[in-house]
Amino acid sequence: MEQKPAKRFDPLPGRVGHVAGIESLTLDGHRYYFGFDYKSDLVVSPLIDDPDAMAAFAAEHMRQTDGRHGEAYWADLVADAVETSDLVSEETDREFTTRSLRADLPNPGSHLLYLLDAAGGWDDSFTLPSAAQQACTRLGFDEDDFAEGIDECLQAILEDGADSRPDEWTVVRCYLTSAVKLLPGNWALLFTPLAEAVAGHE
């Protein structure tokens, strides 16, 4: 019986040819693979739900330090990404559910926040809404370092509640809703529920 060709995924704009490895995560028990440039802390592929398709994508669009490799080479790395990760030490850190993403704000310093930045990348040229600018001023944050204050703000909200920390909540809400809009490819699969969590805390 003839084997079906692997599904084909388009590369992310401007992220072709990176020296990268393979990582994976699960969402609602379903595993997704993705290419990751460790040197640049950058996601370099869409979320790919088929190991053969991930290997094919990597062979076409990614490299290792010694150059390009075929699908068989990448298939081994894809298989390894099920069991191991160079980004997290605990398997639970890369397991997500739509329900929890919708219900809870991310923890400060979490792998989820790291992936949000690595997939989308905060645009430093983004003009903050006036409410977020004023909140940053009151909190003593420089607008140029806006994204770097998110962990501190989240920690305050988790400890005291959003109602008690209106400025921190304004900053977090602005960052998360704006960062989700920057996501390329199909990374919204993971992060759209997070945007819904922000809306649910209004």
N, C-alpha and C positions, 0 to 999 in steps of 0.2 A: 504494500500500500504506500503510495507516494506521500511523503511528509509535507504538511502544509508549510509554506514559508512563514517565517516569524512576522508578527505584526511590525509595522514600521512607524517610528515616531520621528517627528521633525525636531531638529536641534533648537535650543533656546537661542534667540537672537544675540549675536556677539559672543557666544560661549562655545565655539567650535575649536578643536585642536588642542585643548588643555591637557597637560600632564595630570592625570587624575586616577583615582581608584573607584571602587564600587562600594556603596553603602546601601543599607536597606532599612525600612521601618514597616510597622504594621498599622493599619487603620481598620478598625472593626474586624480584626482577625485576618485581614487580607494583606499579603505582603507586597510592598512596592520597592523597587530598586531605583537607584539614581547614581549618577556620576558625581564625584566630588573632588575638587582641586584643593588639597589640604594646605598647600603653600599660600593660597589666596583666600582660604575660608570661603569658597564659592561653590555653590551647586552648579553643575554644568550639564544637566540633562533634565528632561521632564521626569515625573514619577512614572515608572514603567512597571506594569503588573505581570510581566511575563519574562522569565529568565532568558529564554532564547532571544527575545526581542531586545533585552538589555545587552546581551552579548553582541548582537548585530549592531546595535546603536554605538556601542563602545568601539567596535572594530572600525566603524565608519567615521566617527566624530571625535574620538579620544585617543590619547597616547600614553605611553609609559616613558620613563626617563630614557630608555633605549630605543624609543621610536614607536611605530605602529605595530599592532599585532592582529592576528586573525581571530575569528569568532571562537575557536576552540580554546585559545589562550584566555580570552575574556570570560568564557563560560566557567572556567575554574574559579576565577575571582568572584563571579556572581554567586556561585555555590558557597564560597567562603563567607560572603556577606550575610548569609542566613545565620551563621553561627557566631561570627565575630564582627566587631566594629572598631575602627580607629577613632571614633568620635565619642563614644560612651563606654563606660565600663559595666553598667547594669543594663540587662536586656529590657527591663521595665521602662527605662528612659526613652526607648524608641518604640514603645507600644502605645497606641492612641485609640480612643473611641470617639465617635461623633458625639455621643451623649455627654462624655466628660468635657470635651472641647467646648460644647455649647453651654455647659453648666458652670464651668470654673474659669477664672482668670489664670493665666500661666504663672508658675512660680518664678520668683526672681532667679536669674542665672540658669534657667532651665534649658534643656536641649531643644524644646519647642521654640523658645525665643531665639536661640542660636540659629536654628534652621530658618526661621522667618527672616532673619537678617542675611543669612547665606544664600537664600533663594531669591529674595527680592532686592535687598540692598537699600539702605536708607539713602534717599536723595538729599544731600546737604544743601542743594539749591532750593529745596521746597520752602515756600513761604508759609509760615505757621499762621493759622487763624488768630485773630486778635485775642480771643479768650485764652488760647494756649500761650501766646506771647506774654500776656499779663500774668498767667500762672507761673511761667518760668521766671519772670522778674521777681515775683513774690517769694519763690522758692530759692532764688539765688542761682538759677541755672543760666548758663550762657546758651543762647539759641543755637549757636554753632555746635554745641555739645548736647543738643536736645536728646538724641537717642541714648546717650550714655547715662542719662538720669533715670531711665525707665526702671531698672532694678530697684533703685532706692524708693521710687514712687510706689511700685508694686508692693514692696515690703511694708510700707506705711499703710497702704490700703488693706493688706491682708491682716495686719495687726489691729487696726482701728476701725476699719470699715470705710467704704467710699463716702458715706454721708459725713463722716468726721474729717475726711481729707479731700475737700473739694478741689483744691489746686492740683494735688497729686492725681486725682481721678481725671481731671481735664487733660493733663499731660499724657497719661496712659491711654485714655480714649482716643486722643488725637493721633498718637503714635501707632497704635494697633490698627485703627481703621485706615490710616493712610498707608501703612506698610503693606497691608493686605492688598491694597489696590496696585502696588508695584510688582506683584508676583507675576512671573512669566509662565508660559505654558500652562500645565494643568495643576500647578501647585495649590491652586484654590481648593482642590479636593481636600487637602489637609487643613487649610486655614480659613475657609469660609465659615465653618462652625465657630471658630475663634472670634470672628467679627460678630457673629450672632450672640456670642457670650457677652461681648462689650455692649451690644444693643440691649441685652437682657438685664444689664446692671444699671440702665439709665434710671 
